[in-house]
């Protein structure tokens, strides 16, 4: 299984908007995005890349496979 590509939180937020997610709120560094079908994902808005385990969990939350994610990035 190929590794997931590294991605910054700002780029991931752009990808979420492209997929139809809307920014709802932010508390500290944690931004919450919601889709019309009620999928929710919280993105920690730091300057470093999202850790791979965290990224994998966020992809699971938005029902996006790693292969689909690789194609979008």
mmCIF file as Biopython writes it, N, C-alpha, C and O atoms, coordinates in Angstrom:
data_model
#
loop_
_atom_site.group_PDB
_atom_site.id
_atom_site.type_symbol
_atom_site.label_atom_id
_atom_site.label_alt_id
_atom_site.label_comp_id
_atom_site.label_asym_id
_atom_site.label_entity_id
_atom_site.label_seq_id
_atom_site.pdbx_PDB_ins_code
_atom_site.Cartn_x
_atom_site.Cartn_y
_atom_site.Cartn_z
_atom_site.occupancy
_atom_site.B_iso_or_equiv
_atom_site.auth_seq_id
_atom_site.auth_asym_id
_atom_site.pdbx_PDB_model_num
ATOM 1   N N  . UNK A ? 1  ? 0.846   -1.174 0.000  1.0 0.0 1  A 1 
ATOM 2   C CA . UNK A ? 1  ? 0.000   0.000  0.000  1.0 0.0 1  A 1 
ATOM 3   C C  . UNK A ? 1  ? 0.895   1.243  0.000  1.0 0.0 1  A 1 
ATOM 4   O O  . UNK A ? 1  ? 1.681   1.429  0.928  1.0 0.0 1  A 1 
ATOM 5   N N  . UNK A ? 2  ? 0.789   2.092  -1.021 1.0 0.0 2  A 1 
ATOM 6   C CA . UNK A ? 2  ? 1.606   3.297  -1.080 1.0 0.0 2  A 1 
ATOM 7   C C  . UNK A ? 2  ? 1.241   4.262  0.050  1.0 0.0 2  A 1 
ATOM 8   O O  . UNK A ? 2  ? 0.105   4.306  0.522  1.0 0.0 2  A 1 
ATOM 9   N N  . UNK A ? 3  ? 2.243   5.025  0.458  1.0 0.0 3  A 1 
ATOM 10  C CA . UNK A ? 3  ? 2.025   5.992  1.537  1.0 0.0 3  A 1 
ATOM 11  C C  . UNK A ? 3  ? 1.144   7.132  1.056  1.0 0.0 3  A 1 
ATOM 12  O O  . UNK A ? 3  ? 1.096   7.457  -0.130 1.0 0.0 3  A 1 
ATOM 13  N N  . UNK A ? 4  ? 0.456   7.723  2.005  1.0 0.0 4  A 1 
ATOM 14  C CA . UNK A ? 4  ? -0.333  8.916  1.708  1.0 0.0 4  A 1 
ATOM 15  C C  . UNK A ? 4  ? 0.609   10.097 1.512  1.0 0.0 4  A 1 
ATOM 16  O O  . UNK A ? 4  ? 1.637   10.173 2.186  1.0 0.0 4  A 1 
ATOM 17  N N  . UNK A ? 5  ? 0.289   11.013 0.613  1.0 0.0 5  A 1 
ATOM 18  C CA . UNK A ? 5  ? 1.142   12.196 0.459  1.0 0.0 5  A 1 
ATOM 19  C C  . UNK A ? 5  ? 0.993   13.133 1.655  1.0 0.0 5  A 1 
ATOM 20  O O  . UNK A ? 5  ? -0.078  13.227 2.254  1.0 0.0 5  A 1 
ATOM 21  N N  . UNK A ? 6  ? 2.067   13.815 1.990  1.0 0.0 6  A 1 
ATOM 22  C CA . UNK A ? 6  ? 2.029   14.813 3.056  1.0 0.0 6  A 1 
ATOM 23  C C  . UNK A ? 6  ? 1.223   16.011 2.571  1.0 0.0 6  A 1 
ATOM 24  O O  . UNK A ? 6  ? 1.289   16.370 1.395  1.0 0.0 6  A 1 
ATOM 25  N N  . UNK A ? 7  ? 0.466   16.628 3.467  1.0 0.0 7  A 1 
ATOM 26  C CA . UNK A ? 7  ? -0.352  17.773 3.087  1.0 0.0 7  A 1 
ATOM 27  C C  . UNK A ? 7  ? -0.449  18.738 4.265  1.0 0.0 7  A 1 
ATOM 28  O O  . UNK A ? 7  ? -0.537  18.319 5.419  1.0 0.0 7  A 1 
ATOM 29  N N  . UNK A ? 8  ? -0.431  20.015 3.963  1.0 0.0 8  A 1 
ATOM 30  C CA . UNK A ? 8  ? -0.576  21.056 4.984  1.0 0.0 8  A 1 
ATOM 31  C C  . UNK A ? 8  ? -2.064  21.237 5.280  1.0 0.0 8  A 1 
ATOM 32  O O  . UNK A ? 8  ? -2.900  20.978 4.414  1.0 0.0 8  A 1 
ATOM 33  N N  . UNK A ? 9  ? -2.403  21.675 6.484  1.0 0.0 9  A 1 
ATOM 34  C CA . UNK A ? 9  ? -3.818  21.865 6.843  1.0 0.0 9  A 1 
ATOM 35  C C  . UNK A ? 9  ? -4.551  22.861 5.936  1.0 0.0 9  A 1 
ATOM 36  O O  . UNK A ? 9  ? -5.720  22.646 5.618  1.0 0.0 9  A 1 
ATOM 37  N N  . UNK A ? 10 ? -3.891  23.939 5.516  1.0 0.0 10 A 1 
ATOM 38  C CA . UNK A ? 10 ? -4.562  24.908 4.642  1.0 0.0 10 A 1 
ATOM 39  C C  . UNK A ? 10 ? -4.923  24.265 3.308  1.0 0.0 10 A 1 
ATOM 40  O O  . UNK A ? 10 ? -6.004  24.518 2.776  1.0 0.0 10 A 1 
ATOM 41  N N  . UNK A ? 11 ? -4.042  23.445 2.765  1.0 0.0 11 A 1 
ATOM 42  C CA . UNK A ? 11 ? -4.322  22.754 1.499  1.0 0.0 11 A 1 
ATOM 43  C C  . UNK A ? 11 ? -5.456  21.740 1.687  1.0 0.0 11 A 1 
ATOM 44  O O  . UNK A ? 11 ? -6.297  21.577 0.803  1.0 0.0 11 A 1 
ATOM 45  N N  . UNK A ? 12 ? -5.477  21.059 2.844  1.0 0.0 12 A 1 
ATOM 46  C CA . UNK A ? 12 ? -6.544  20.107 3.129  1.0 0.0 12 A 1 
ATOM 47  C C  . UNK A ? 12 ? -7.880  20.827 3.238  1.0 0.0 12 A 1 
ATOM 48  O O  . UNK A ? 12 ? -8.900  20.306 2.786  1.0 0.0 12 A 1 
ATOM 49  N N  . UNK A ? 13 ? -7.889  22.022 3.833  1.0 0.0 13 A 1 
ATOM 50  C CA . UNK A ? 13 ? -9.114  22.813 3.938  1.0 0.0 13 A 1 
ATOM 51  C C  . UNK A ? 13 ? -9.615  23.205 2.549  1.0 0.0 13 A 1 
ATOM 52  O O  . UNK A ? 13 ? -10.822 23.197 2.309  1.0 0.0 13 A 1 
ATOM 53  N N  . UNK A ? 14 ? -8.706  23.548 1.629  1.0 0.0 14 A 1 
ATOM 54  C CA . UNK A ? 14 ? -9.096  23.859 0.252  1.0 0.0 14 A 1 
ATOM 55  C C  . UNK A ? 14 ? -9.725  22.641 -0.413 1.0 0.0 14 A 1 
ATOM 56  O O  . UNK A ? 14 ? -10.717 22.756 -1.133 1.0 0.0 14 A 1 
ATOM 57  N N  . UNK A ? 15 ? -9.139  21.476 -0.164 1.0 0.0 15 A 1 
ATOM 58  C CA . UNK A ? 15 ? -9.674  20.228 -0.711 1.0 0.0 15 A 1 
ATOM 59  C C  . UNK A ? 15 ? -11.077 19.967 -0.170 1.0 0.0 15 A 1 
ATOM 60  O O  . UNK A ? 15 ? -11.959 19.533 -0.911 1.0 0.0 15 A 1 
ATOM 61  N N  . UNK A ? 16 ? -11.286 20.231 1.126  1.0 0.0 16 A 1 
ATOM 62  C CA . UNK A ? 16 ? -12.611 20.043 1.715  1.0 0.0 16 A 1 
ATOM 63  C C  . UNK A ? 16 ? -13.636 20.954 1.050  1.0 0.0 16 A 1 
ATOM 64  O O  . UNK A ? 16 ? -14.749 20.520 0.751  1.0 0.0 16 A 1 
ATOM 65  N N  . UNK A ? 17 ? -13.274 22.202 0.818  1.0 0.0 17 A 1 
ATOM 66  C CA . UNK A ? 17 ? -14.195 23.130 0.156  1.0 0.0 17 A 1 
ATOM 67  C C  . UNK A ? 17 ? -14.513 22.654 -1.248 1.0 0.0 17 A 1 
ATOM 68  O O  . UNK A ? 17 ? -15.649 22.778 -1.706 1.0 0.0 17 A 1 
ATOM 69  N N  . UNK A ? 18 ? -13.508 22.104 -1.941 1.0 0.0 18 A 1 
ATOM 70  C CA . UNK A ? 18 ? -13.711 21.558 -3.284 1.0 0.0 18 A 1 
ATOM 71  C C  . UNK A ? 18 ? -14.692 20.373 -3.256 1.0 0.0 18 A 1 
ATOM 72  O O  . UNK A ? 18 ? -15.443 20.156 -4.207 1.0 0.0 18 A 1 
ATOM 73  N N  . UNK A ? 19 ? -14.672 19.616 -2.158 1.0 0.0 19 A 1 
ATOM 74  C CA . UNK A ? 19 ? -15.557 18.454 -2.009 1.0 0.0 19 A 1 
ATOM 75  C C  . UNK A ? 19 ? -16.942 18.821 -1.488 1.0 0.0 19 A 1 
ATOM 76  O O  . UNK A ? 19 ? -17.788 17.942 -1.322 1.0 0.0 19 A 1 
ATOM 77  N N  . UNK A ? 20 ? -17.189 20.109 -1.226 1.0 0.0 20 A 1 
ATOM 78  C CA . UNK A ? 20 ? -18.515 20.540 -0.802 1.0 0.0 20 A 1 
ATOM 79  C C  . UNK A ? 20 ? -18.669 20.773 0.682  1.0 0.0 20 A 1 
ATOM 80  O O  . UNK A ? 20 ? -19.790 20.958 1.157  1.0 0.0 20 A 1 
ATOM 81  N N  . UNK A ? 21 ? -17.579 20.771 1.430  1.0 0.0 21 A 1 
ATOM 82  C CA . UNK A ? 21 ? -17.640 21.044 2.859  1.0 0.0 21 A 1 
ATOM 83  C C  . UNK A ? 21 ? -17.639 22.544 3.091  1.0 0.0 21 A 1 
ATOM 84  O O  . UNK A ? 21 ? -17.062 23.299 2.309  1.0 0.0 21 A 1 
ATOM 85  N N  . UNK A ? 22 ? -18.281 22.970 4.160  1.0 0.0 22 A 1 
ATOM 86  C CA . UNK A ? 22 ? -18.343 24.386 4.518  1.0 0.0 22 A 1 
ATOM 87  C C  . UNK A ? 22 ? -17.692 24.597 5.873  1.0 0.0 22 A 1 
ATOM 88  O O  . UNK A ? 22 ? -17.842 23.779 6.781  1.0 0.0 22 A 1 
ATOM 89  N N  . UNK A ? 23 ? -16.968 25.700 6.001  1.0 0.0 23 A 1 
ATOM 90  C CA . UNK A ? 23 ? -16.387 26.077 7.282  1.0 0.0 23 A 1 
ATOM 91  C C  . UNK A ? 23 ? -17.517 26.496 8.203  1.0 0.0 23 A 1 
ATOM 92  O O  . UNK A ? 23 ? -18.361 27.306 7.820  1.0 0.0 23 A 1 
ATOM 93  N N  . UNK A ? 24 ? -17.543 25.947 9.430  1.0 0.0 24 A 1 
ATOM 94  C CA . UNK A ? 24 ? -18.613 26.249 10.370 1.0 0.0 24 A 1 
ATOM 95  C C  . UNK A ? 24 ? -18.108 27.116 11.514 1.0 0.0 24 A 1 
ATOM 96  O O  . UNK A ? 24 ? -18.700 28.151 11.820 1.0 0.0 24 A 1 
ATOM 97  N N  . UNK A ? 25 ? -17.020 26.696 12.145 1.0 0.0 25 A 1 
ATOM 98  C CA . UNK A ? 25 ? -16.507 27.452 13.287 1.0 0.0 25 A 1 
ATOM 99  C C  . UNK A ? 25 ? -15.049 27.074 13.524 1.0 0.0 25 A 1 
ATOM 100 O O  . UNK A ? 25 ? -14.532 26.100 12.977 1.0 0.0 25 A 1 
ATOM 101 N N  . UNK A ? 26 ? -14.408 27.889 14.366 1.0 0.0 26 A 1 
ATOM 102 C CA . UNK A ? 26 ? -13.044 27.599 14.771 1.0 0.0 26 A 1 
ATOM 103 C C  . UNK A ? 26 ? -12.887 27.953 16.242 1.0 0.0 26 A 1 
ATOM 104 O O  . UNK A ? 26 ? -13.305 29.024 16.684 1.0 0.0 26 A 1 
ATOM 105 N N  . UNK A ? 27 ? -12.285 27.051 16.987 1.0 0.0 27 A 1 
ATOM 106 C CA . UNK A ? 27 ? -12.001 27.298 18.393 1.0 0.0 27 A 1 
ATOM 107 C C  . UNK A ? 27 ? -10.517 27.036 18.584 1.0 0.0 27 A 1 
ATOM 108 O O  . UNK A ? 27 ? -10.068 25.891 18.529 1.0 0.0 27 A 1 
ATOM 109 N N  . UNK A ? 28 ? -9.769  28.083 18.804 1.0 0.0 28 A 1 
ATOM 110 C CA . UNK A ? 28 ? -8.316  27.946 18.883 1.0 0.0 28 A 1 
ATOM 111 C C  . UNK A ? 28 ? -7.780  27.600 17.506 1.0 0.0 28 A 1 
ATOM 112 O O  . UNK A ? 28 ? -8.048  28.312 16.538 1.0 0.0 28 A 1 
ATOM 113 N N  . UNK A ? 29 ? -7.031  26.519 17.410 1.0 0.0 29 A 1 
ATOM 114 C CA . UNK A ? 29 ? -6.475  26.121 16.122 1.0 0.0 29 A 1 
ATOM 115 C C  . UNK A ? 29 ? -7.304  25.050 15.423 1.0 0.0 29 A 1 
ATOM 116 O O  . UNK A ? 29 ? -6.908  24.571 14.361 1.0 0.0 29 A 1 
ATOM 117 N N  . UNK A ? 30 ? -8.436  24.665 15.987 1.0 0.0 30 A 1 
ATOM 118 C CA . UNK A ? 30 ? -9.251  23.594 15.424 1.0 0.0 30 A 1 
ATOM 119 C C  . UNK A ? 30 ? -10.429 24.161 14.632 1.0 0.0 30 A 1 
ATOM 120 O O  . UNK A ? 30 ? -11.336 24.775 15.193 1.0 0.0 30 A 1 
ATOM 121 N N  . UNK A ? 31 ? -10.394 23.945 13.328 1.0 0.0 31 A 1 
ATOM 122 C CA . UNK A ? 31 ? -11.460 24.410 12.437 1.0 0.0 31 A 1 
ATOM 123 C C  . UNK A ? 31 ? -12.387 23.243 12.116 1.0 0.0 31 A 1 
ATOM 124 O O  . UNK A ? 31 ? -11.928 22.136 11.835 1.0 0.0 31 A 1 
ATOM 125 N N  . UNK A ? 32 ? -13.677 23.492 12.158 1.0 0.0 32 A 1 
ATOM 126 C CA . UNK A ? 32 ? -14.681 22.461 11.901 1.0 0.0 32 A 1 
ATOM 127 C C  . UNK A ? 32 ? -15.329 22.711 10.544 1.0 0.0 32 A 1 
ATOM 128 O O  . UNK A ? 32 ? -15.745 23.828 10.234 1.0 0.0 32 A 1 
ATOM 129 N N  . UNK A ? 33 ? -15.406 21.649 9.740  1.0 0.0 33 A 1 
ATOM 130 C CA . UNK A ? 33 ? -16.029 21.700 8.415  1.0 0.0 33 A 1 
ATOM 131 C C  . UNK A ? 33 ? -17.158 20.684 8.381  1.0 0.0 33 A 1 
ATOM 132 O O  . UNK A ? 33 ? -17.027 19.578 8.905  1.0 0.0 33 A 1 
ATOM 133 N N  . UNK A ? 34 ? -18.282 21.070 7.754  1.0 0.0 34 A 1 
ATOM 134 C CA . UNK A ? 34 ? -19.464 20.205 7.687  1.0 0.0 34 A 1 
ATOM 135 C C  . UNK A ? 34 ? -19.931 20.126 6.242  1.0 0.0 34 A 1 
ATOM 136 O O  . UNK A ? 34 ? -19.888 21.112 5.506  1.0 0.0 34 A 1 
ATOM 137 N N  . UNK A ? 35 ? -20.377 18.941 5.848  1.0 0.0 35 A 1 
ATOM 138 C CA . UNK A ? 35 ? -20.944 18.716 4.521  1.0 0.0 35 A 1 
ATOM 139 C C  . UNK A ? 35 ? -22.465 18.722 4.648  1.0 0.0 35 A 1 
ATOM 140 O O  . UNK A ? 35 ? -22.998 18.536 5.742  1.0 0.0 35 A 1 
ATOM 141 N N  . UNK A ? 36 ? -23.152 18.930 3.555  1.0 0.0 36 A 1 
ATOM 142 C CA . UNK A ? 36 ? -24.621 18.969 3.568  1.0 0.0 36 A 1 
ATOM 143 C C  . UNK A ? 36 ? -25.225 17.649 4.054  1.0 0.0 36 A 1 
ATOM 144 O O  . UNK A ? 36 ? -26.315 17.639 4.625  1.0 0.0 36 A 1 
ATOM 145 N N  . UNK A ? 37 ? -24.517 16.530 3.829  1.0 0.0 37 A 1 
ATOM 146 C CA . UNK A ? 37 ? -25.038 15.236 4.279  1.0 0.0 37 A 1 
ATOM 147 C C  . UNK A ? 37 ? -24.584 14.900 5.709  1.0 0.0 37 A 1 
ATOM 148 O O  . UNK A ? 37 ? -24.627 13.741 6.120  1.0 0.0 37 A 1 
ATOM 149 N N  . UNK A ? 38 ? -24.149 15.925 6.463  1.0 0.0 38 A 1 
ATOM 150 C CA . UNK A ? 38 ? -23.829 15.865 7.889  1.0 0.0 38 A 1 
ATOM 151 C C  . UNK A ? 38 ? -22.499 15.199 8.228  1.0 0.0 38 A 1 
ATOM 152 O O  . UNK A ? 38 ? -22.269 14.851 9.386  1.0 0.0 38 A 1 
ATOM 153 N N  . UNK A ? 39 ? -21.623 15.014 7.247  1.0 0.0 39 A 1 
ATOM 154 C CA . UNK A ? 39 ? -20.272 14.545 7.568  1.0 0.0 39 A 1 
ATOM 155 C C  . UNK A ? 39 ? -19.524 15.715 8.196  1.0 0.0 39 A 1 
ATOM 156 O O  . UNK A ? 39 ? -19.612 16.846 7.718  1.0 0.0 39 A 1 
ATOM 157 N N  . UNK A ? 40 ? -18.795 15.438 9.261  1.0 0.0 40 A 1 
ATOM 158 C CA . UNK A ? 40 ? -18.067 16.478 9.991  1.0 0.0 40 A 1 
ATOM 159 C C  . UNK A ? 40 ? -16.602 16.077 10.093 1.0 0.0 40 A 1 
ATOM 160 O O  . UNK A ? 40 ? -16.280 14.911 10.318 1.0 0.0 40 A 1 
ATOM 161 N N  . UNK A ? 41 ? -15.721 17.056 9.926  1.0 0.0 41 A 1 
ATOM 162 C CA . UNK A ? 41 ? -14.295 16.824 10.113 1.0 0.0 41 A 1 
ATOM 163 C C  . UNK A ? 41 ? -13.696 18.053 10.791 1.0 0.0 41 A 1 
ATOM 164 O O  . UNK A ? 41 ? -14.049 19.190 10.478 1.0 0.0 41 A 1 
ATOM 165 N N  . UNK A ? 42 ? -12.783 17.799 11.725 1.0 0.0 42 A 1 
ATOM 166 C CA . UNK A ? 42 ? -12.089 18.868 12.435 1.0 0.0 42 A 1 
ATOM 167 C C  . UNK A ? 42 ? -10.637 18.872 11.964 1.0 0.0 42 A 1 
ATOM 168 O O  . UNK A ? 42 ? -9.966  17.840 11.982 1.0 0.0 42 A 1 
ATOM 169 N N  . UNK A ? 43 ? -10.160 20.041 11.544 1.0 0.0 43 A 1 
ATOM 170 C CA . UNK A ? 43 ? -8.798  20.184 11.035 1.0 0.0 43 A 1 
ATOM 171 C C  . UNK A ? 43 ? -8.019  21.073 11.991 1.0 0.0 43 A 1 
ATOM 172 O O  . UNK A ? 43 ? -8.435  22.192 12.289 1.0 0.0 43 A 1 
ATOM 173 N N  . UNK A ? 44 ? -6.895  20.575 12.467 1.0 0.0 44 A 1 
ATOM 174 C CA . UNK A ? 44 ? -6.018  21.365 13.324 1.0 0.0 44 A 1 
ATOM 175 C C  . UNK A ? 44 ? -5.152  22.245 12.430 1.0 0.0 44 A 1 
ATOM 176 O O  . UNK A ? 44 ? -4.298  21.736 11.704 1.0 0.0 44 A 1 
ATOM 177 N N  . UNK A ? 45 ? -5.360  23.538 12.473 1.0 0.0 45 A 1 
ATOM 178 C CA . UNK A ? 45 ? -4.726  24.481 11.556 1.0 0.0 45 A 1 
ATOM 179 C C  . UNK A ? 45 ? -3.350  24.911 12.068 1.0 0.0 45 A 1 
ATOM 180 O O  . UNK A ? 45 ? -3.203  25.995 12.632 1.0 0.0 45 A 1 
ATOM 181 N N  . UNK A ? 46 ? -2.352  24.061 11.870 1.0 0.0 46 A 1 
ATOM 182 C CA . UNK A ? 46 ? -0.970  24.363 12.232 1.0 0.0 46 A 1 
ATOM 183 C C  . UNK A ? 46 ? -0.157  24.581 10.966 1.0 0.0 46 A 1 
ATOM 184 O O  . UNK A ? 46 ? -0.679  24.427 9.862  1.0 0.0 46 A 1 
ATOM 185 N N  . UNK A ? 47 ? 1.103   24.936 11.111 1.0 0.0 47 A 1 
ATOM 186 C CA . UNK A ? 47 ? 1.940   25.205 9.936  1.0 0.0 47 A 1 
ATOM 187 C C  . UNK A ? 47 ? 2.630   23.956 9.405  1.0 0.0 47 A 1 
ATOM 188 O O  . UNK A ? 47 ? 3.109   23.956 8.272  1.0 0.0 47 A 1 
ATOM 189 N N  . UNK A ? 48 ? 2.690   22.901 10.195 1.0 0.0 48 A 1 
ATOM 190 C CA . UNK A ? 48 ? 3.367   21.681 9.754  1.0 0.0 48 A 1 
ATOM 191 C C  . UNK A ? 48 ? 2.378   20.724 9.082  1.0 0.0 48 A 1 
ATOM 192 O O  . UNK A ? 48 ? 1.163   20.889 9.185  1.0 0.0 48 A 1 
ATOM 193 N N  . UNK A ? 49 ? 2.933   19.715 8.387  1.0 0.0 49 A 1 
ATOM 194 C CA . UNK A ? 49 ? 2.094   18.725 7.703  1.0 0.0 49 A 1 
ATOM 195 C C  . UNK A ? 49 ? 1.233   17.963 8.696  1.0 0.0 49 A 1 
ATOM 196 O O  . UNK A ? 49 ? 1.600   17.787 9.857  1.0 0.0 49 A 1 
ATOM 197 N N  . UNK A ? 50 ? 0.080   17.515 8.215  1.0 0.0 50 A 1 
ATOM 198 C CA . UNK A ? 50 ? -0.816  16.710 9.045  1.0 0.0 50 A 1 
ATOM 199 C C  . UNK A ? 50 ? -0.169  15.333 9.231  1.0 0.0 50 A 1 
ATOM 200 O O  . UNK A ? 50 ? 0.217   14.713 8.241  1.0 0.0 50 A 1 
ATOM 201 N N  . UNK A ? 51 ? -0.039  14.835 10.470 1.0 0.0 51 A 1 
ATOM 202 C CA . UNK A ? 51 ? 0.522   13.496 10.678 1.0 0.0 51 A 1 
ATOM 203 C C  . UNK A ? 51 ? -0.297  12.442 9.925  1.0 0.0 51 A 1 
ATOM 204 O O  . UNK A ? 51 ? -1.516  12.565 9.802  1.0 0.0 51 A 1 
ATOM 205 N N  . UNK A ? 52 ? 0.383   11.408 9.426  1.0 0.0 52 A 1 
ATOM 206 C CA . UNK A ? 52 ? -0.278  10.430 8.563  1.0 0.0 52 A 1 
ATOM 207 C C  . UNK A ? 52 ? -1.437  9.708  9.253  1.0 0.0 52 A 1 
ATOM 208 O O  . UNK A ? 52 ? -2.464  9.465  8.619  1.0 0.0 52 A 1 
ATOM 209 N N  . UNK A ? 53 ? -1.300  9.361  10.525 1.0 0.0 53 A 1 
ATOM 210 C CA . UNK A ? 53 ? -2.388  8.698  11.242 1.0 0.0 53 A 1 
ATOM 211 C C  . UNK A ? 53 ? -3.603  9.603  11.378 1.0 0.0 53 A 1 
ATOM 212 O O  . UNK A ? 53 ? -4.742  9.154  11.246 1.0 0.0 53 A 1 
ATOM 213 N N  . UNK A ? 54 ? -3.353  10.870 11.643 1.0 0.0 54 A 1 
ATOM 214 C CA . UNK A ? 54 ? -4.436  11.850 11.746 1.0 0.0 54 A 1 
ATOM 215 C C  . UNK A ? 54 ? -5.107  12.047 10.399 1.0 0.0 54 A 1 
ATOM 216 O O  . UNK A ? 54 ? -6.333  12.122 10.313 1.0 0.0 54 A 1 
ATOM 217 N N  . UNK A ? 55 ? -4.306  12.130 9.353  1.0 0.0 55 A 1 
ATOM 218 C CA . UNK A ? 55 ? -4.837  12.288 7.995  1.0 0.0 55 A 1 
ATOM 219 C C  . UNK A ? 55 ? -5.712  11.092 7.621  1.0 0.0 55 A 1 
ATOM 220 O O  . UNK A ? 55 ? -6.792  11.256 7.053  1.0 0.0 55 A 1 
ATOM 221 N N  . UNK A ? 56 ? -5.240  9.900  7.941  1.0 0.0 56 A 1 
ATOM 222 C CA . UNK A ? 56 ? -6.013  8.690  7.638  1.0 0.0 56 A 1 
ATOM 223 C C  . UNK A ? 56 ? -7.361  8.707  8.373  1.0 0.0 56 A 1 
ATOM 224 O O  . UNK A ? 56 ? -8.379  8.313  7.803  1.0 0.0 56 A 1 
ATOM 225 N N  . UNK A ? 57 ? -7.373  9.158  9.626  1.0 0.0 57 A 1 
ATOM 226 C CA . UNK A ? 57 ? -8.617  9.239  10.406 1.0 0.0 57 A 1 
ATOM 227 C C  . UNK A ? 57 ? -9.556  10.297 9.817  1.0 0.0 57 A 1 
ATOM 228 O O  . UNK A ? 57 ? -10.769 10.098 9.773  1.0 0.0 57 A 1 
ATOM 229 N N  . UNK A ? 58 ? -8.989  11.428 9.364  1.0 0.0 58 A 1 
ATOM 230 C CA . UNK A ? 58 ? -9.821  12.477 8.772  1.0 0.0 58 A 1 
ATOM 231 C C  . UNK A ? 58 ? -10.423 12.006 7.456  1.0 0.0 58 A 1 
ATOM 232 O O  . UNK A ? 58 ? -11.575 12.321 7.157  1.0 0.0 58 A 1 
ATOM 233 N N  . UNK A ? 59 ? -9.660  11.255 6.665  1.0 0.0 59 A 1 
ATOM 234 C CA . UNK A ? 59 ? -10.196 10.706 5.411  1.0 0.0 59 A 1 
ATOM 235 C C  . UNK A ? 59 ? -11.333 9.738  5.702  1.0 0.0 59 A 1 
ATOM 236 O O  . UNK A ? 59 ? -12.317 9.691  4.965  1.0 0.0 59 A 1 
ATOM 237 N N  . UNK A ? 60 ? -11.201 8.971  6.765  1.0 0.0 60 A 1 
ATOM 238 C CA . UNK A ? 60 ? -12.271 8.052  7.170  1.0 0.0 60 A 1 
ATOM 239 C C  . UNK A ? 60 ? -13.517 8.835  7.567  1.0 0.0 60 A 1 
ATOM 240 O O  . UNK A ? 60 ? -14.633 8.431  7.240  1.0 0.0 60 A 1 
ATOM 241 N N  . UNK A ? 61 ? -13.336 9.958  8.272  1.0 0.0 61 A 1 
ATOM 242 C CA . UNK A ? 61 ? -14.463 10.789 8.696  1.0 0.0 61 A 1 
ATOM 243 C C  . UNK A ? 61 ? -15.240 11.356 7.509  1.0 0.0 61 A 1 
ATOM 244 O O  . UNK A ? 61 ? -16.461 11.496 7.575  1.0 0.0 61 A 1 
ATOM 245 N N  . UNK A ? 62 ? -14.532 11.683 6.420  1.0 0.0 62 A 1 
ATOM 246 C CA . UNK A ? 62 ? -15.212 12.285 5.265  1.0 0.0 62 A 1 
ATOM 247 C C  . UNK A ? 62 ? -15.551 11.256 4.193  1.0 0.0 62 A 1 
ATOM 248 O O  . UNK A ? 62 ? -15.997 11.615 3.103  1.0 0.0 62 A 1 
ATOM 249 N N  . UNK A ? 63 ? -15.336 9.963  4.503  1.0 0.0 63 A 1 
ATOM 250 C CA . UNK A ? 63 ? -15.665 8.858  3.597  1.0 0.0 63 A 1 
ATOM 251 C C  . UNK A ? 63 ? -14.918 8.993  2.273  1.0 0.0 63 A 1 
ATOM 252 O O  . UNK A ? 63 ? -15.518 8.902  1.201  1.0 0.0 63 A 1 
ATOM 253 N N  . UNK A ? 64 ? -13.605 9.212  2.355  1.0 0.0 64 A 1 
ATOM 254 C CA . UNK A ? 64 ? -12.761 9.335  1.173  1.0 0.0 64 A 1 
ATOM 255 C C  . UNK A ? 64 ? -11.649 8.310  1.289  1.0 0.0 64 A 1 
ATOM 256 O O  . UNK A ? 64 ? -10.931 8.282  2.289  1.0 0.0 64 A 1 
ATOM 257 N N  . UNK A ? 65 ? -11.499 7.472  0.281  1.0 0.0 65 A 1 
ATOM 258 C CA . UNK A ? 65 ? -10.462 6.446  0.329  1.0 0.0 65 A 1 
ATOM 259 C C  . UNK A ? 65 ? -9.093  7.081  0.063  1.0 0.0 65 A 1 
ATOM 260 O O  . UNK A ? 65 ? -9.010  8.146  -0.549 1.0 0.0 65 A 1 
ATOM 261 N N  . UNK A ? 66 ? -8.029  6.431  0.520  1.0 0.0 66 A 1 
ATOM 262 C CA . UNK A ? 66 ? -6.688  6.953  0.251  1.0 0.0 66 A 1 
ATOM 263 C C  . UNK A ? 66 ? -6.393  7.097  -1.246 1.0 0.0 66 A 1 
ATOM 264 O O  . UNK A ? 66 ? -5.694  8.023  -1.657 1.0 0.0 66 A 1 
ATOM 265 N N  . UNK A ? 67 ? -6.924  6.188  -2.051 1.0 0.0 67 A 1 
ATOM 266 C CA . UNK A ? 67 ? -6.707  6.260  -3.506 1.0 0.0 67 A 1 
ATOM 267 C C  . UNK A ? 67 ? -7.383  7.503  -4.088 1.0 0.0 67 A 1 
ATOM 268 O O  . UNK A ? 67 ? -6.798  8.202  -4.914 1.0 0.0 67 A 1 
ATOM 269 N N  . UNK A ? 68 ? -8.608  7.772  -3.658 1.0 0.0 68 A 1 
ATOM 270 C CA . UNK A ? 68 ? -9.318  8.967  -4.120 1.0 0.0 68 A 1 
ATOM 271 C C  . UNK A ? 68 ? -8.590  10.232 -3.677 1.0 0.0 68 A 1 
ATOM 272 O O  . UNK A ? 68 ? -8.506  11.209 -4.422 1.0 0.0 68 A 1 
ATOM 273 N N  . UNK A ? 69 ? -8.065  10.198 -2.448 1.0 0.0 69 A 1 
ATOM 274 C CA . UNK A ? 69 ? -7.335  11.345 -1.932 1.0 0.0 69 A 1 
ATOM 275 C C  . UNK A ? 69 ? -6.079  11.604 -2.774 1.0 0.0 69 A 1 
ATOM 276 O O  . UNK A ? 69 ? -5.781  12.750 -3.113 1.0 0.0 69 A 1 
ATOM 277 N N  . UNK A ? 70 ? -5.345  10.534 -3.109 1.0 0.0 70 A 1 
ATOM 278 C CA . UNK A ? 70 ? -4.141  10.682 -3.930 1.0 0.0 70 A 1 
ATOM 279 C C  . UNK A ? 70 ? -4.467  11.301 -5.282 1.0 0.0 70 A 1 
ATOM 280 O O  . UNK A ? 70 ? -3.702  12.121 -5.789 1.0 0.0 70 A 1 
ATOM 281 N N  . UNK A ? 71 ? -5.591  10.916 -5.865 1.0 0.0 71 A 1 
ATOM 282 C CA . UNK A ? 71 ? -5.998  11.478 -7.162 1.0 0.0 71 A 1 
ATOM 283 C C  . UNK A ? 71 ? -6.329  12.974 -7.057 1.0 0.0 71 A 1 
ATOM 284 O O  . UNK A ? 71 ? -6.041  13.743 -7.975 1.0 0.0 71 A 1 
ATOM 285 N N  . UNK A ? 72 ? -6.935  13.381 -5.932 1.0 0.0 72 A 1 
ATOM 286 C CA . UNK A ? 72 ? -7.324  14.773 -5.754 1.0 0.0 72 A 1 
ATOM 287 C C  . UNK A ? 72 ? -6.140  15.682 -5.442 1.0 0.0 72 A 1 
ATOM 288 O O  . UNK A ? 72 ? -6.143  16.861 -5.795 1.0 0.0 72 A 1 
ATOM 289 N N  . UNK A ? 73 ? -5.138  15.129 -4.784 1.0 0.0 73 A 1 
ATOM 290 C CA . UNK A ? 73 ? -3.973  15.934 -4.415 1.0 0.0 73 A 1 
ATOM 291 C C  . UNK A ? 73 ? -3.026  15.893 -5.552 1.0 0.0 73 A 1 
ATOM 292 O O  . UNK A ? 73 ? -1.956  16.500 -5.486 1.0 0.0 73 A 1 
#
